[in-house]
Amino acid sequence: MTALDEARAALADNPAGHLPLPLRRRLRAELPGPAERFALAKATAEHVLGRWQAERPDDHRPDEMIALAARVRAGEADGERASIDAVAFADSVYDLLDEISESALNAAMAAVRLIPAARWDEERDSEEDDEDLDMGEWDTAFYASMVDAPSLPKMGVAEHAEPRRAFWRWYLAAADRSH
């Protein structure tokens, strides 16, 4: 059974509609290489960007993070400087919580977390799930999964299970196209 098959089966069985991080790591490890892993992360950030744009149409900073990550990945921008810029942008997004929805925040954070995806193509060998990590360690995909389902899976918010599952189905289809 491939990691993609395993992920699809696990997603169908997960009552919270969550695709656990260890399965995502195995799935990404089966992609042909670093370019495809980054392309999946980039497509993920772009997939949810509309939520931010709907609330802040004149604020293009998430788009700039995505473009910066692509330049870092291509070796055209300094990764350390990009990480500093990403942290500064993340801080400014959290300062907007009185003005934006949690969904918009999660969309912006998906773009922020693309910077580490561009810099490092390593997956830790761990069975920890997203909720076992500090939120600064969450990946682009986990933030994106909370755009239409803005609760943590362990919270068991029933109305978030299907929107979360729909996102992960999209993600698995995108991963399948990356093979």
Phi, psi and omega in degrees: 000132178283165176298326178296316177296317179297318180295317179299316180295317180295320180296318180298328183270349186277116183296336180272356182072026185258141173255106186301146181305316180302323177291321178296321178298315179295321179299312180296326179295334179276351177291153186304324182185187182301323181297318180289323178295317178293319180300322177294315179297318180296315178299325179294312179298318179293327182299326184257359185301331181302331179295318176295313183298327179295327182265333183224066187298337181262003182253104187260016183297322176297321176300319180294323177296317180297314179296320178297317179300319179296321178292321177298313181300323181280357181080017183259358179217152181286122182295320180295316178297321179296321178295320178297316178296322180295318178296318179297317178295316179302315178301318181291328177294315179297330176293342181270004187302337175284343185251339184236162177280163175297328178297316178296319177301314181296324177296317178295319180292330174300320177292319179301315185286356174288334179299308177298326177297327179285328185277321186233129177250059180233144173242128175292143175271093185210151176262009177295141174263172184309315185289351174275349183259162170290149183297339174290348179257354180296144181272172179307316184295319182293316176301317181297325181294340181262007178291311178264357179223072191282051172222158175287143181306321183293345179288340176067031178289109189303318183287354178265346185298311184288318174299322178295314180299320179299318177299311184295328174297317176301314182300316180294322177295319178295319177296320180297321178292337181282347181291000000 
